[in-house]
């Protein structure tokens, strides 16, 4: 059951706009903005949905309802309510039309005082509602020919039409990962600059510098801070206005888990195996919340660079290969292995490979 967010609208006339909003886009705003300006009581927005509708698993009804509320949170003239058609046993349009309108009227009686004016862009809705003697305003869709289907098929092309909260759903999130000293940070930074896209850095490095702490001193609390800090940093950049459809991340929870799993076995380090067990649970929980569309995994190669914070006892080829294997296993366990491309070339070849892939993503508008 969806808990309804209550906001009461009062006026002689209240506009009503309903839809699946998968996603909420500028075409919907044409209806909503006109309704709230023409009706003295504002506009009621009804987010409806059913199992298996156009929102899919990426945008279930609960999420769409939340994001639409988020978008209008600071607008006193817009109230947002949900209708769960599956829960109420409402058949798909047009068979369930009468029952759907009955539910709209019930919600309207709870959330508004005044006469309802429906704002629609579909001829069928205009006809149905007019036959039921409602006041209806029909918007000409040709004035702004955008649709949710067009956006879902090519979100990057229509990025400017997607409302802010929904952009995080359509962002193509690319993770660059590997063991230490493989060039992840430089590669991620250069890709971000090349595509004018937001990119994250390895949160753990900043944490260690600011705390004047080295790898051999890290304990369970430090690793927990790494997990949360990297997750929050990546999340912030994905949701930032600078994200125009592509985001690059340097490391994530699976990488942090890799280090913890390996380092906890060394008695000369602070991290214990009991602490790792707690870290593993937290890391796996965070990994489930992340969505990576593409993962580039850098193989161990070249010379390990000593920046005077790393634990050099694990800088050899064999040790780095063991770490790499742990990371591979973490990615496989997370269910993300099908998104992995392993890169074993030099910096320039790796950079070119990713650039080619991202250009294809931009041309297609989304991941294949």
C-alpha positions as a Markdown table, in Angstrom:
| # | Residue | x | y | z |
|---|---|---|---|---|
| 1 | Unk | 0.0 | 0.0 | 0.0 |
| 2 | Unk | 1.2 | 3.5 | -0.8 |
| 3 | Unk | 0.8 | 6.0 | 2.0 |
| 4 | Unk | -0.8 | 9.1 | 0.5 |
| 5 | Unk | 0.9 | 12.5 | 1.0 |
| 6 | Unk | -1.9 | 14.9 | 2.0 |
| 7 | Unk | -2.1 | 18.4 | 0.7 |
| 8 | Unk | -5.4 | 20.2 | 0.5 |
| 9 | Unk | -6.3 | 22.5 | -2.4 |
| 10 | Unk | -9.0 | 25.1 | -2.1 |
| 11 | Unk | -10.7 | 27.3 | -4.7 |
| 12 | Unk | -13.6 | 27.7 | -7.0 |
| 13 | Unk | -11.9 | 25.5 | -9.6 |
| 14 | Unk | -9.1 | 22.9 | -9.3 |
| 15 | Unk | -7.3 | 21.5 | -12.3 |
| 16 | Unk | -6.8 | 17.7 | -12.5 |
| 17 | Unk | -4.0 | 16.1 | -14.4 |
| 18 | Unk | -3.5 | 12.3 | -14.4 |
| 19 | Unk | -1.0 | 10.0 | -15.9 |
| 20 | Unk | 1.7 | 7.3 | -15.4 |
| 21 | Unk | 4.5 | 9.9 | -15.5 |
| 22 | Unk | 7.2 | 7.5 | -16.6 |
| 23 | Unk | 8.9 | 9.9 | -16.5 |
| 24 | Unk | 7.4 | 13.3 | -15.7 |
| 25 | Unk | 8.5 | 15.5 | -18.6 |
| 26 | Unk | 8.0 | 18.9 | -20.1 |
| 27 | Unk | 4.9 | 17.9 | -22.0 |
| 28 | Unk | 3.2 | 17.0 | -18.7 |
| 29 | Unk | 4.3 | 20.4 | -17.3 |
| 30 | Unk | 2.5 | 22.1 | -20.1 |
| 31 | Unk | -0.7 | 20.6 | -18.7 |
| 32 | Unk | 0.1 | 21.1 | -15.0 |
| 33 | Unk | 1.4 | 24.7 | -15.4 |
| 34 | Unk | -1.6 | 25.7 | -17.4 |
| 35 | Unk | -4.0 | 24.1 | -15.0 |
| 36 | Unk | -2.5 | 25.7 | -11.9 |
| 37 | Unk | -2.5 | 29.1 | -13.6 |
| 38 | Unk | -6.0 | 29.0 | -15.0 |
| 39 | Unk | -7.6 | 27.4 | -11.9 |
| 40 | Unk | -7.6 | 29.6 | -8.8 |
| 41 | Unk | -7.3 | 26.6 | -6.5 |
| 42 | Unk | -4.3 | 25.1 | -8.2 |
| 43 | Unk | -3.8 | 21.6 | -9.7 |
| 44 | Unk | -4.1 | 18.1 | -8.4 |
| 45 | Unk | -1.7 | 15.7 | -10.1 |
| 46 | Unk | -2.7 | 12.0 | -9.9 |
| 47 | Unk | 0.1 | 9.4 | -10.5 |
| 48 | Unk | -1.5 | 6.2 | -11.6 |
| 49 | Unk | 0.0 | 2.8 | -12.3 |
| 50 | Unk | -0.3 | -0.9 | -12.4 |
| 51 | Unk | 2.0 | -3.9 | -12.3 |
| 52 | Unk | 4.0 | -4.2 | -15.5 |
| 53 | Unk | 3.1 | -0.8 | -16.8 |
| 54 | Unk | 5.4 | 1.6 | -18.7 |
| 55 | Unk | 7.3 | 2.4 | -15.6 |
| 56 | Unk | 8.8 | -1.1 | -15.5 |
| 57 | Unk | 11.1 | -2.2 | -12.6 |
| 58 | Unk | 13.2 | 1.0 | -12.9 |
| 59 | Unk | 10.2 | 3.3 | -12.2 |
| 60 | Unk | 7.5 | 1.5 | -10.2 |
| 61 | Unk | 4.5 | 3.4 | -9.1 |
| 62 | Unk | 5.9 | 4.1 | -5.6 |
| 63 | Unk | 9.0 | 5.7 | -7.1 |
| 64 | Unk | 7.2 | 7.8 | -9.6 |
| 65 | Unk | 4.8 | 9.0 | -6.9 |
| 66 | Unk | 7.8 | 10.0 | -4.8 |
| 67 | Unk | 9.7 | 11.7 | -7.6 |
| 68 | Unk | 6.6 | 13.7 | -8.7 |
| 69 | Unk | 6.1 | 14.8 | -5.1 |
| 70 | Unk | 9.7 | 15.8 | -4.9 |
| 71 | Unk | 9.5 | 17.9 | -8.0 |
| 72 | Unk | 6.5 | 19.9 | -6.7 |
| 73 | Unk | 7.5 | 19.9 | -3.0 |
| 74 | Unk | 7.9 | 23.7 | -2.9 |
| 75 | Unk | 4.7 | 24.4 | -4.9 |
| 76 | Unk | 1.7 | 25.1 | -2.7 |
| 77 | Unk | -0.6 | 25.1 | -5.8 |
| 78 | Unk | 0.1 | 21.5 | -6.7 |
| 79 | Unk | -1.0 | 18.4 | -4.7 |
| 80 | Unk | 0.1 | 15.0 | -5.8 |
| 81 | Unk | -1.8 | 11.7 | -5.1 |
| 82 | Unk | -1.4 | 8.1 | -6.3 |
| 83 | Unk | -3.8 | 5.5 | -7.7 |
| 84 | Unk | -2.5 | 1.9 | -7.6 |
| 85 | Unk | -4.7 | 0.2 | -10.3 |
| 86 | Unk | -3.5 | -3.3 | -9.4 |
| 87 | Unk | -4.2 | -3.0 | -5.7 |
| 88 | Unk | -7.7 | -1.6 | -6.5 |
| 89 | Unk | -8.5 | -4.2 | -9.2 |
| 90 | Unk | -8.9 | -1.5 | -11.9 |
| 91 | Unk | -8.6 | -3.0 | -15.4 |
| 92 | Unk | -6.3 | -1.5 | -18.0 |
| 93 | Unk | -7.7 | 1.4 | -20.1 |
| 94 | Unk | -10.3 | 1.5 | -21.6 |
| 95 | Unk | -12.0 | -1.4 | -19.7 |
| 96 | Unk | -11.4 | 0.1 | -16.3 |
| 97 | Unk | -12.2 | 3.7 | -17.2 |
| 98 | Unk | -15.4 | 4.0 | -15.0 |
| 99 | Unk | -13.8 | 2.5 | -11.9 |
| 100 | Unk | -10.7 | 4.7 | -12.5 |
| 101 | Unk | -12.8 | 7.8 | -12.6 |
| 102 | Unk | -14.6 | 6.8 | -9.5 |
| 103 | Unk | -11.3 | 6.5 | -7.7 |
| 104 | Unk | -10.2 | 9.9 | -9.1 |
| 105 | Unk | -13.4 | 11.4 | -7.6 |
| 106 | Unk | -12.8 | 9.8 | -4.3 |
| 107 | Unk | -9.3 | 11.2 | -4.1 |
| 108 | Unk | -10.5 | 14.6 | -5.3 |
| 109 | Unk | -13.0 | 14.7 | -2.5 |
| 110 | Unk | -10.2 | 14.2 | 0.0 |
| 111 | Unk | -7.7 | 16.6 | -1.4 |
| 112 | Unk | -9.7 | 19.5 | -2.9 |
| 113 | Unk | -12.6 | 21.8 | -2.4 |
| 114 | Unk | -14.1 | 23.3 | -5.6 |
| 115 | Unk | -15.1 | 22.2 | -9.1 |
| 116 | Unk | -12.8 | 19.9 | -11.0 |
| 117 | Unk | -11.4 | 20.8 | -14.4 |
| 118 | Unk | -9.6 | 18.1 | -16.3 |
| 119 | Unk | -6.6 | 18.9 | -18.4 |
| 120 | Unk | -5.7 | 16.3 | -21.0 |
| 121 | Unk | -3.8 | 15.9 | -24.2 |
| 122 | Unk | -5.4 | 12.6 | -25.5 |
| 123 | Unk | -8.5 | 12.7 | -27.7 |
| 124 | Unk | -9.9 | 9.6 | -26.0 |
| 125 | Unk | -9.6 | 11.1 | -22.5 |
| 126 | Unk | -11.3 | 14.3 | -23.7 |
| 127 | Unk | -14.2 | 12.3 | -25.2 |
| 128 | Unk | -14.7 | 10.1 | -22.2 |
| 129 | Unk | -14.6 | 12.9 | -19.7 |
| 130 | Unk | -16.8 | 15.2 | -21.8 |
| 131 | Unk | -19.4 | 12.4 | -22.1 |
| 132 | Unk | -19.4 | 12.2 | -18.3 |
| 133 | Unk | -20.2 | 15.9 | -18.2 |
| 134 | Unk | -16.8 | 17.1 | -16.7 |
| 135 | Unk | -15.3 | 20.3 | -17.7 |
| 136 | Unk | -12.3 | 19.4 | -19.9 |
| 137 | Unk | -9.4 | 21.4 | -21.4 |
| 138 | Unk | -7.5 | 19.7 | -24.2 |
| 139 | Unk | -3.9 | 20.7 | -24.9 |
| 140 | Unk | -2.6 | 20.5 | -28.5 |
| 141 | Unk | 0.4 | 18.0 | -28.2 |
| 142 | Unk | 1.8 | 19.3 | -31.5 |
| 143 | Unk | 3.0 | 22.4 | -29.6 |
| 144 | Unk | 5.4 | 20.3 | -27.6 |
| 145 | Unk | 5.6 | 16.9 | -29.3 |
| 146 | Unk | 7.5 | 15.0 | -26.5 |
| 147 | Unk | 6.3 | 11.8 | -25.0 |
| 148 | Unk | 7.5 | 9.4 | -22.2 |
| 149 | Unk | 8.0 | 6.7 | -24.9 |
| 150 | Unk | 10.4 | 9.0 | -26.8 |
| 151 | Unk | 12.4 | 9.7 | -23.7 |
| 152 | Unk | 12.6 | 6.0 | -22.6 |
| 153 | Unk | 13.9 | 5.1 | -26.1 |
| 154 | Unk | 16.5 | 7.9 | -26.2 |
| 155 | Unk | 16.9 | 9.7 | -22.9 |
| 156 | Unk | 20.1 | 11.5 | -23.8 |
| 157 | Unk | 18.5 | 13.1 | -26.9 |
| 158 | Unk | 15.6 | 14.4 | -24.9 |
| 159 | Unk | 17.5 | 15.0 | -21.6 |
| 160 | Unk | 16.4 | 18.7 | -21.3 |
| 161 | Unk | 12.7 | 17.5 | -21.4 |
| 162 | Unk | 13.1 | 15.1 | -18.4 |
| 163 | Unk | 12.3 | 16.7 | -15.0 |
| 164 | Unk | 15.1 | 16.8 | -12.5 |
| 165 | Unk | 14.1 | 13.9 | -10.1 |
| 166 | Unk | 13.7 | 11.5 | -12.9 |
| 167 | Unk | 17.1 | 12.1 | -14.6 |
| 168 | Unk | 18.8 | 9.8 | -12.0 |
| 169 | Unk | 16.7 | 7.0 | -13.5 |
| 170 | Unk | 18.1 | 7.6 | -17.0 |
| 171 | Unk | 21.7 | 8.5 | -16.2 |
| 172 | Unk | 24.2 | 6.1 | -17.7 |
| 173 | Unk | 26.5 | 5.3 | -14.8 |
| 174 | Unk | 30.0 | 4.1 | -15.7 |
| 175 | Unk | 32.3 | 2.6 | -13.1 |
| 176 | Unk | 36.1 | 2.5 | -13.5 |
| 177 | Unk | 37.6 | 0.0 | -11.0 |
| 178 | Unk | 40.7 | -2.1 | -10.3 |
| 179 | Unk | 43.4 | -2.5 | -7.8 |
| 180 | Unk | 45.7 | 0.3 | -6.5 |
| 181 | Unk | 48.0 | 2.2 | -8.8 |
| 182 | Unk | 46.4 | 1.1 | -12.1 |
| 183 | Unk | 45.5 | 4.6 | -13.3 |
| 184 | Unk | 41.8 | 4.6 | -12.4 |
| 185 | Unk | 41.8 | 8.2 | -11.0 |
| 186 | Unk | 43.5 | 9.7 | -14.0 |
| 187 | Unk | 41.4 | 7.7 | -16.5 |
| 188 | Unk | 38.1 | 8.7 | -14.7 |
| 189 | Unk | 39.1 | 12.3 | -14.6 |
| 190 | Unk | 40.2 | 12.5 | -18.2 |
| 191 | Unk | 36.9 | 10.8 | -19.4 |
| 192 | Unk | 34.9 | 13.2 | -17.4 |
| 193 | Unk | 36.7 | 16.2 | -18.9 |
| 194 | Unk | 36.5 | 14.8 | -22.4 |
| 195 | Unk | 32.8 | 14.3 | -22.3 |
| 196 | Unk | 32.0 | 17.3 | -20.0 |
| 197 | Unk | 30.4 | 14.9 | -17.6 |
| 198 | Unk | 30.5 | 14.7 | -13.8 |
| 199 | Unk | 33.1 | 12.3 | -12.4 |
| 200 | Unk | 33.9 | 11.1 | -8.9 |
| 201 | Unk | 37.3 | 10.6 | -7.3 |
| 202 | Unk | 38.3 | 7.9 | -4.8 |
| 203 | Unk | 36.8 | 9.1 | -1.6 |
| 204 | Unk | 39.2 | 6.9 | 0.5 |
| 205 | Unk | 42.2 | 8.8 | -0.7 |
| 206 | Unk | 40.8 | 12.2 | 0.5 |
| 207 | Unk | 39.8 | 10.6 | 3.8 |
| 208 | Unk | 43.2 | 9.3 | 4.4 |
| 209 | Unk | 44.9 | 12.6 | 3.5 |
| 210 | Unk | 42.6 | 14.6 | 5.7 |
| 211 | Unk | 42.9 | 12.2 | 8.6 |
| 212 | Unk | 46.7 | 11.8 | 8.2 |
| 213 | Unk | 46.3 | 8.1 | 8.2 |
| 214 | Unk | 47.9 | 5.3 | 6.1 |
| 215 | Unk | 46.6 | 2.0 | 4.8 |
| 216 | Unk | 48.2 | -0.1 | 7.6 |
| 217 | Unk | 46.4 | 2.0 | 10.2 |
| 218 | Unk | 42.9 | 1.6 | 8.8 |
| 219 | Unk | 40.3 | -0.1 | 11.0 |
| 220 | Unk | 36.7 | -1.2 | 10.6 |
| 221 | Unk | 35.3 | 2.3 | 11.3 |
| 222 | Unk | 37.6 | 3.8 | 8.6 |
| 223 | Unk | 36.3 | 1.3 | 6.0 |
| 224 | Unk | 32.7 | 2.0 | 6.9 |
| 225 | Unk | 33.4 | 5.6 | 6.3 |
| 226 | Unk | 34.9 | 4.8 | 2.9 |
| 227 | Unk | 31.7 | 2.9 | 2.0 |
| 228 | Unk | 29.3 | 5.6 | 3.0 |
| 229 | Unk | 31.5 | 8.5 | 1.7 |
| 230 | Unk | 32.0 | 7.0 | -1.8 |
| 231 | Unk | 28.3 | 6.1 | -2.1 |
| 232 | Unk | 27.2 | 9.6 | -1.1 |
| 233 | Unk | 29.7 | 11.2 | -3.4 |
| 234 | Unk | 28.6 | 9.1 | -6.4 |
| 235 | Unk | 25.0 | 9.7 | -5.6 |
| 236 | Unk | 25.4 | 13.4 | -5.3 |
| 237 | Unk | 27.1 | 13.6 | -8.7 |
| 238 | Unk | 24.5 | 11.4 | -10.4 |
| 239 | Unk | 21.8 | 13.7 | -9.1 |
| 240 | Unk | 23.7 | 16.9 | -9.9 |
| 241 | Unk | 22.5 | 19.4 | -12.5 |
| 242 | Unk | 25.9 | 18.9 | -14.3 |
| 243 | Unk | 24.8 | 15.4 | -15.2 |
| 244 | Unk | 23.6 | 15.5 | -18.8 |
| 245 | Unk | 23.2 | 11.7 | -19.1 |
| 246 | Unk | 26.7 | 10.3 | -18.4 |
| 247 | Unk | 28.5 | 9.8 | -15.1 |
| 248 | Unk | 31.9 | 8.3 | -14.4 |
| 249 | Unk | 32.8 | 6.9 | -11.0 |
| 250 | Unk | 36.3 | 6.1 | -9.6 |
| 251 | Unk | 35.7 | 3.1 | -7.3 |
| 252 | Unk | 32.7 | 2.0 | -5.3 |
| 253 | Unk | 31.6 | -0.4 | -2.5 |
| 254 | Unk | 32.9 | -3.5 | -4.3 |
| 255 | Unk | 36.4 | -2.0 | -4.5 |
| 256 | Unk | 36.4 | -1.1 | -0.8 |
| 257 | Unk | 35.2 | -4.6 | 0.0 |
| 258 | Unk | 38.1 | -6.0 | -2.0 |
| 259 | Unk | 40.7 | -4.2 | 0.1 |
| 260 | Unk | 39.1 | -5.0 | 3.4 |
| 261 | Unk | 38.8 | -8.7 | 2.5 |
| 262 | Unk | 42.5 | -8.9 | 1.6 |
| 263 | Unk | 43.9 | -6.6 | 4.3 |
| 264 | Unk | 42.1 | -8.2 | 7.2 |
| 265 | Unk | 44.2 | -11.3 | 6.9 |
| 266 | Unk | 47.4 | -9.5 | 7.6 |
| 267 | Unk | 48.2 | -9.5 | 11.4 |
| 268 | Unk | 50.4 | -6.4 | 10.9 |
| 269 | Unk | 47.4 | -4.3 | 9.9 |
| 270 | Unk | 44.7 | -2.8 | 12.2 |
| 271 | Unk | 41.8 | -4.3 | 10.3 |
| 272 | Unk | 40.5 | -7.6 | 11.8 |
| 273 | Unk | 38.6 | -10.4 | 10.2 |
| 274 | Unk | 35.6 | -9.8 | 12.6 |
| 275 | Unk | 35.5 | -6.2 | 11.4 |
| 276 | Unk | 35.6 | -7.4 | 7.8 |
| 277 | Unk | 32.5 | -9.4 | 8.3 |
| 278 | Unk | 30.6 | -6.3 | 9.3 |
| 279 | Unk | 32.2 | -4.4 | 6.4 |
| 280 | Unk | 31.1 | -7.1 | 3.9 |
| 281 | Unk | 27.5 | -6.9 | 5.0 |
| 282 | Unk | 27.5 | -3.1 | 4.7 |
| 283 | Unk | 29.3 | -3.2 | 1.3 |
| 284 | Unk | 26.9 | -5.7 | -0.1 |
| 285 | Unk | 23.9 | -3.7 | 1.0 |
| 286 | Unk | 25.3 | -0.6 | -0.6 |
| 287 | Unk | 26.2 | -2.4 | -3.8 |
| 288 | Unk | 22.5 | -3.5 | -4.2 |
| 289 | Unk | 21.5 | 0.1 | -4.1 |
| 290 | Unk | 23.9 | 1.1 | -6.9 |
| 291 | Unk | 23.1 | 0.9 | -10.6 |
| 292 | Unk | 26.1 | 0.5 | -12.9 |
| 293 | Unk | 25.3 | 0.4 | -16.6 |
| 294 | Unk | 28.9 | -0.3 | -17.6 |
| 295 | Unk | 32.0 | -1.4 | -15.6 |
| 296 | Unk | 35.5 | -1.1 | -16.9 |
| 297 | Unk | 37.9 | -3.3 | -14.9 |
| 298 | Unk | 41.6 | -2.5 | -15.2 |
| 299 | Unk | 44.0 | -5.4 | -15.0 |
| 300 | Unk | 47.1 | -5.2 | -12.8 |
| 301 | Unk | 50.0 | -3.9 | -14.9 |
| 302 | Unk | 53.2 | -1.7 | -14.7 |
| 303 | Unk | 54.9 | -0.3 | -11.7 |
| 304 | Unk | 53.1 | 0.2 | -8.4 |
| 305 | Unk | 53.5 | 3.9 | -7.4 |
| 306 | Unk | 54.4 | 4.6 | -3.8 |
| 307 | Unk | 52.5 | 7.7 | -2.6 |
| 308 | Unk | 53.6 | 7.1 | 1.0 |
| 309 | Unk | 50.1 | 6.1 | 2.2 |
| 310 | Unk | 49.8 | 2.7 | 0.6 |
| 311 | Unk | 50.9 | -0.5 | 2.2 |
| 312 | Unk | 53.8 | -1.5 | 0.0 |
| 313 | Unk | 53.9 | -5.1 | 1.2 |
| 314 | Unk | 50.9 | -5.7 | -1.2 |
| 315 | Unk | 52.5 | -3.9 | -4.2 |
| 316 | Unk | 53.9 | -7.0 | -5.9 |
| 317 | Unk | 52.4 | -8.6 | -9.0 |
| 318 | Unk | 51.2 | -11.7 | -7.2 |
| 319 | Unk | 49.5 | -9.7 | -4.4 |
| 320 | Unk | 47.8 | -7.4 | -7.0 |
| 321 | Unk | 46.6 | -10.4 | -8.9 |
| 322 | Unk | 45.0 | -11.8 | -5.7 |
| 323 | Unk | 43.3 | -8.5 | -5.1 |
| 324 | Unk | 42.1 | -8.4 | -8.7 |
| 325 | Unk | 40.6 | -11.9 | -8.3 |
| 326 | Unk | 38.7 | -10.8 | -5.2 |
| 327 | Unk | 37.3 | -7.8 | -7.0 |
| 328 | Unk | 36.2 | -10.0 | -9.9 |
| 329 | Unk | 34.4 | -12.3 | -7.4 |
| 330 | Unk | 32.8 | -9.3 | -5.8 |
| 331 | Unk | 31.4 | -8.1 | -9.1 |
| 332 | Unk | 30.2 | -11.6 | -10.0 |
| 333 | Unk | 28.5 | -12.0 | -6.7 |
| 334 | Unk | 26.7 | -8.6 | -7.2 |
| 335 | Unk | 25.2 | -9.8 | -10.5 |
| 336 | Unk | 27.0 | -7.1 | -12.5 |
| 337 | Unk | 29.5 | -9.3 | -14.3 |
| 338 | Unk | 27.6 | -9.0 | -17.6 |
| 339 | Unk | 28.3 | -5.3 | -17.6 |
| 340 | Unk | 32.1 | -5.7 | -17.3 |
| 341 | Unk | 34.7 | -5.0 | -19.9 |
| 342 | Unk | 38.2 | -6.0 | -18.9 |
| 343 | Unk | 40.9 | -3.6 | -20.0 |
| 344 | Unk | 44.5 | -4.8 | -20.1 |
| 345 | Unk | 46.1 | -2.3 | -22.5 |
| 346 | Unk | 48.1 | 0.8 | -21.8 |
| 347 | Unk | 46.5 | 4.1 | -20.7 |
| 348 | Unk | 46.0 | 5.5 | -24.2 |
| 349 | Unk | 44.4 | 2.3 | -25.5 |
| 350 | Unk | 42.1 | 2.0 | -22.5 |
| 351 | Unk | 41.1 | 5.6 | -22.9 |
| 352 | Unk | 40.3 | 5.2 | -26.6 |
| 353 | Unk | 38.3 | 2.1 | -26.0 |
| 354 | Unk | 36.0 | 3.7 | -23.4 |
| 355 | Unk | 35.7 | 6.9 | -25.5 |
| 356 | Unk | 34.5 | 4.8 | -28.5 |
| 357 | Unk | 31.9 | 3.0 | -26.3 |
| 358 | Unk | 30.6 | 6.2 | -24.7 |
| 359 | Unk | 30.2 | 7.8 | -28.1 |
| 360 | Unk | 28.1 | 4.9 | -29.2 |
| 361 | Unk | 26.0 | 5.3 | -26.0 |
| 362 | Unk | 25.5 | 9.0 | -26.8 |
| 363 | Unk | 24.6 | 8.3 | -30.4 |
| 364 | Unk | 22.0 | 5.6 | -29.4 |
| 365 | Unk | 20.8 | 7.7 | -26.5 |
| 366 | Unk | 21.2 | 4.8 | -23.9 |
| 367 | Unk | 22.9 | 1.6 | -23.3 |
| 368 | Unk | 22.0 | -1.2 | -25.7 |
